[in-house]
C-alpha cells in the first residue's frame, strides 16, 4: 500500500541560481504600429509659422529688445518651437513630445491672450505691443494684424490643436506647480529690466499692473500674487479638462493579437 497524500504540501525551497521572473509589460508601441498624421503636422506647422511671422513683424518694425521683452512674444516663440517639433513627430510617426512641455506652451499663450483681452482692452498705447509702431500707415497696419494674430488667432489654434488633435489624459496635476516657474522668472525679469532702464524711459514697464513707478512694489507684488493664483487655477482647469474630455486620437491599426472567448 502507498502512503496517503498529505493535504498540506509545504512549499519547495527555491533552487539557487535561477533568478525570479519579473513582469514585463508590452509597450503600446510594440503592439500598435506608429501612424503618420500629415494633416495634423500641416496644421501645427502653419500655426507655428503664423506665430513666427507675427513675432518677426514686431521685431522688424519696432524695437527688437522691447518686443522680445513681452510675455506674449516669448510664449509665442516657445509655442512655435513646440508645434514645429510636434509637427515633425506627427509627420514621421514618432512619439509625441512630453506633456509637461506641450501643456506649458499651451498655458502660457492662453494666459497671454486672456491678459490682453481682459486686463488690457483700454490700456494706454505705451502698454500695447501695437502702440510702438514706426511712422507710416503700412507698418501700423502690419503690427495691428500681428497683434491680433498673437493674441487671438494663434491661441485659438493652440487650443483647437489640444482639444481636437491631441490625446486626452496626458496632463497631470503635479505639472501645474512647475508651470509657474516661468511666470515667476518673468516677474523677476520685469523688475530687473525696470531697474536697469532710466526713469521716464518709454515702455520701462510693459504691463500696467506691473508698473512700479505708478503703483509701487507693494501693490505690484500683490497684483503678481493674484495673477499667479489665477494662472495656477487655469493650469488646474486645463488638467481637469484634459482628463474629462474624450480622446480624439484613437489607433485603429491591427495589433496581431486576437482575443477569443473563454472555453468552458
C-alpha positions in Angstrom: 0.0 0.0 0.0 1.1 3.6 -0.7 1.3 6.3 1.9 -1.6 8.8 1.9 -1.0 12.1 0.2 -0.9 14.9 2.8 -3.4 17.7 2.5 -0.9 20.5 3.1 2.1 20.2 0.8 4.9 22.5 2.0 6.4 25.0 -0.4 9.6 23.7 -2.0 12.7 25.7 -1.4 13.9 28.0 -4.3 16.6 26.5 -6.5 19.7 28.6 -6.2 21.0 30.2 -9.3 17.6 30.7 -11.0 16.5 34.4 -10.9 12.9 35.3 -10.2 10.8 36.3 -13.2 9.9 39.9 -13.3 6.7 41.3 -15.0 7.5 42.6 -18.4 4.6 44.7 -19.7 4.5 45.1 -23.5 4.7 48.7 -24.5 2.0 50.1 -26.7 4.5 50.9 -29.5 5.2 47.2 -29.8 1.6 46.3 -30.3 0.1 49.3 -32.1 2.1 50.3 -35.2 3.0 54.0 -35.5 0.7 56.1 -37.6 1.7 59.1 -39.7 -0.6 62.1 -39.4 0.2 64.5 -42.2 -2.8 66.7 -41.8 -2.1 67.3 -38.1 1.5 68.0 -39.0 0.5 70.6 -41.6 -1.9 72.3 -39.2 0.7 72.6 -36.4 3.3 73.8 -38.9 1.0 76.5 -40.2 0.2 77.7 -36.7 3.9 77.8 -35.8 4.7 79.8 -39.0 1.9 82.2 -38.2 3.3 82.9 -34.7 6.8 83.3 -36.0 5.6 85.6 -38.8 3.8 87.9 -36.3 6.8 87.9 -34.0 9.0 88.9 -36.9 6.8 91.8 -37.8 7.2 93.2 -34.3 11.0 92.6 -34.4 11.4 94.3 -37.7 9.0 97.3 -37.4 9.6 98.1 -33.7 12.2 97.8 -31.1 13.6 94.2 -31.1 14.7 94.4 -27.5 11.3 95.7 -26.3 9.4 93.2 -28.4 11.4 90.3 -27.0 10.7 91.5 -23.5 6.9 90.9 -23.9 5.4 87.8 -22.3 3.3 87.3 -25.4 6.3 87.2 -27.7 8.3 84.9 -25.5 5.4 82.5 -25.1 4.6 82.6 -28.8 8.2 81.7 -29.7 8.0 78.8 -27.3 4.7 77.6 -28.7 6.1 77.9 -32.3 9.1 75.7 -31.4 6.9 73.1 -29.6 4.4 73.0 -32.5 7.2 72.7 -35.1 8.7 69.8 -33.2 5.3 68.2 -32.7 4.6 68.6 -36.5 7.8 66.8 -37.3 6.9 63.9 -35.0 3.4 63.6 -36.4 4.8 63.6 -39.9 7.4 60.9 -39.2 5.1 58.8 -36.9 7.2 59.3 -33.8 6.2 59.5 -30.2 4.7 62.9 -29.2 6.5 65.4 -27.1 6.3 65.3 -23.3 3.0 66.6 -22.0 4.8 68.9 -19.5 6.3 70.8 -22.4 3.2 71.0 -24.6 1.0 71.8 -21.6 3.3 74.7 -20.5 3.3 76.2 -24.1 -0.5 76.0 -24.2 -0.9 77.5 -20.8 1.4 80.5 -21.5 -0.2 81.5 -24.8 -3.7 81.2 -23.2 -2.6 83.4 -20.3 -1.1 86.0 -22.7 -4.4 86.1 -24.6 -6.6 86.4 -21.5 -4.4 89.1 -20.1 -4.6 91.0 -23.3 -8.4 90.7 -23.7 -9.4 91.0 -20.1 -6.8 93.3 -18.5 -5.5 95.4 -21.4 -8.6 96.3 -23.5 -8.4 100.0 -22.7 -4.7 100.3 -21.7 -2.6 103.2 -22.8 -0.6 102.9 -26.1 2.6 102.6 -24.1 1.4 99.3 -22.7 0.3 97.7 -26.0 2.5 96.0 -28.5 0.9 97.7 -31.5 1.4 101.1 -29.9 5.1 101.3 -30.6 4.8 101.5 -34.4 7.0 103.5 -36.6 5.8 106.3 -38.8 3.6 105.3 -41.7 0.3 103.6 -42.3 1.6 100.2 -43.6 3.8 99.4 -40.6 0.9 100.3 -38.2 -1.5 98.0 -40.1 1.0 95.2 -40.2 1.6 95.5 -36.4 -2.1 95.5 -35.8 -2.5 92.3 -37.8 0.4 90.7 -35.9 -1.1 91.8 -32.6 -4.4 90.1 -33.4 -2.5 87.0 -34.6 -0.5 86.6 -31.4 -3.4 87.4 -29.0 -6.3 85.8 -30.8 -5.6 83.5 -33.8 -2.6 81.6 -32.5 -4.1 80.9 -29.0 -7.3 79.7 -30.6 -5.3 77.4 -32.9 -3.3 76.1 -30.0 -6.5 75.3 -28.0 -8.1 73.6 -31.0 -4.9 71.5 -31.5 -5.1 70.5 -27.9 -8.8 69.7 -27.9 -9.2 68.0 -31.3 -5.7 66.7 -32.3 -4.0 65.7 -29.0 -4.7 62.5 -27.0 -6.5 63.2 -23.7 -5.4 62.4 -20.2 -1.7 63.3 -20.7 -1.6 66.3 -18.4 -1.1 65.8 -14.7 -1.8 67.9 -11.6 1.8 67.7 -10.4 2.9 69.6 -13.5 0.8 72.7 -12.7 3.2 73.9 -10.0 6.2 73.5 -12.3 4.5 75.6 -14.9 4.6 78.6 -12.6 8.4 78.8 -12.7 8.4 80.7 -15.9 5.9 83.4 -14.8 7.9 83.9 -11.6 11.1 84.2 -13.7 9.3 86.7 -15.9 8.3 88.8 -12.9 11.9 88.9 -11.7 13.0 89.9 -15.3 10.4 92.7 -15.3 11.8 94.1 -12.0 15.4 93.9 -13.2 14.5 95.5 -16.6 12.7 98.3 -14.8 15.6 99.0 -12.5 18.1 98.9 -15.4 16.2 101.4 -17.6 16.3 105.1 -16.6 13.1 106.6 -15.1 10.9 108.1 -17.7 12.0 105.7 -20.4 9.0 104.8 -22.7 8.0 101.2 -22.0 10.0 100.9 -18.9 7.3 98.6 -17.6 5.3 96.7 -20.3 2.2 96.0 -18.3 0.2 98.5 -16.2 -0.4 96.1 -13.3 3.4 95.6 -13.1 4.3 99.3 -13.3 6.3 100.0 -10.2 6.5 103.7 -11.0 2.8 104.1 -10.7 1.9 101.5 -8.1 5.0 100.8 -6.0 6.5 97.4 -5.3 3.9 96.5 -2.6 0.9 96.9 -5.0 2.8 95.3 -7.9 3.7 92.2 -5.8 0.0 92.0 -4.7 -1.0 92.1 -8.3 1.6 89.5 -9.2 0.3 87.2 -6.4 -3.3 87.4 -7.6 -2.2 86.8 -11.2 -0.1 83.8 -10.1 -3.0 82.3 -8.3 -5.2 82.8 -11.4 -2.5 81.2 -13.6 -2.3 78.2 -11.2 -6.1 77.9 -11.2 -6.1 78.0 -15.0 -3.4 75.2 -15.1 -5.5 73.0 -12.8 -8.6 73.7 -15.0 -6.6 72.6 -18.1 -5.6 69.4 -16.3 -9.1 68.7 -15.3 -10.5 69.3 -18.8 -7.8 67.1 -20.3 -8.9 64.2 -18.2 -12.7 64.9 -18.7 -12.7 65.4 -22.5 -13.0 62.4 -24.9 -9.9 61.1 -26.6 -9.9 62.5 -30.2 -6.9 60.4 -31.3 -7.5 56.6 -31.5 -5.4 53.9 -33.0 -7.2 51.6 -35.4 -4.2 49.6 -36.6 -4.1 45.8 -36.3 -2.1 44.5 -33.4 -1.6 40.9 -34.4 -3.4 39.6 -31.4 -7.0 38.2 -31.3 -9.0 37.7 -28.2 -11.0 34.5 -28.2 -14.0 33.8 -25.8 -13.0 31.7 -22.8 -13.5 28.0 -23.2 -15.9 26.2 -20.9 
